[in-house]
């Protein structure tokens, strides 16, 4: 099986982890590799990799690079006749998607393991079949694929992390963890904070409209866990999207917060409309607040509409 590597030279802030992988590629002259200066350079890189006839796409970058890669591979104008297997490396700031899929902590060791498995015909044993989140936003004209969508507080928390920490340091798990802990503490204490302001949403889940219109937490993902091993979804259902929304005031109870973060329903959540968590195939919403898809930010816009679907699946590769 032919392996191709897409490297985002700016991933991780200073690109140091990406550069380690690039240096190590000298050991494998048969591996095709293409570099970009930013994740938006993915379309041209994907055409080059598709022309090279690769079977395995290694994404040497962060969550944003993986999101761009998935979009190019799955879009209607994809240069790939057959979808490649996709192996994300942990070379970004958080690499939340790669961690959940099963990438080794050391990206060089992950690459070695992948090449060895391909050479010995053991790739199938490492396949992780997952649904991918398909985001359509209007009037932005966005039609992207990724793994994690957040709106409102999540969007503002990312802006806060960017403001508090330098580009090269602290924006990964460390910075995100500190900001999350601080915001949860403020929510528990009922402190006024514009970042924690509730936002208005019109939401329908698989065609069923929600009566609740204001939410403080609003996420949808195809991942099984987020950074710091958080699992803020506990709903039932066969859908490929884990959707969770929590209304204002519902994060004032320590036990409820603990249960939410560990994937357990708060006490009597089934009778409390402030807590919503379901596995669905489609989320339709209208909102005014900002949103994010795997770190890509969409600034607030009145009356923006969005569809979240789990209509495509991808065969990822674990490198553990």
URJOPE-V114664 format. One line per field, one symbol per residue. ss: DSSP state (h for helix, s for strand, l for the rest). psi: psi as a letter, one per 30 degrees, with the letter a starting at -180 (. if undefined). burial: # if it has 9 or more other ideal C-beta (glycine too) atoms within 8 Angstrom, else .. A space follows every 50 residues. Layout:
ss = ???
psi = ???
burial = ???
This chain:
ss = llsssssslllllllhhhhhhhhhhhhllllsssssllhhhhhhhhhhhh hllllsssssllhhhhhhhhhhhhllllllllllsssslllllllhhhhh hlllllhhhhhhhhhhhhhhllhhhhsssssssssssslllssssslsss slhhhhhhhhhhhhllllllllhhhhhhhhhhhhhhhhhllllhhhllss sssssllssllllsslssssslllllhhhlllllllllllssssssllll lllhhhhhhhhlllllllhhhlllsssssslsssssslllsssllsssll lllsssssssssssssslll
psi = kkkkkkkjffkgdfgeeeeeeeeffffiffkkkkklflffgeeeeeeeee ffhlfkjkjiaaeeeeeeeeeeeflfgkfkekklkkjkligaeeheeeee ehklejfeeeeeeeeeeeegggeefgkjjklkkjkjkkgfgkilkafkkl lceeeeeeeeeeefklefkffbeeeeeeeeeeeeeeeefgkkjfegkllk kjkkjhfjkkekfkkekjlklglflalggkihkglllflfkjkkkklkff gfjeeeeeeefggkklkhffgjffkkjljlfkkklklflllkjhfkkjlk kkgklkkklhgklkjlkkg.
burial = .########.###.#.######.##..#..######..#.##..###### .#.#.####################..#.#...################# ####..#########.##....#..###.########......####### ###########...#....####.###.##..##.###......###### #####....#.#.##########..##..######...#.#######..# #.#..##.###...##..#..#.#########################.. #..#######.#.######.
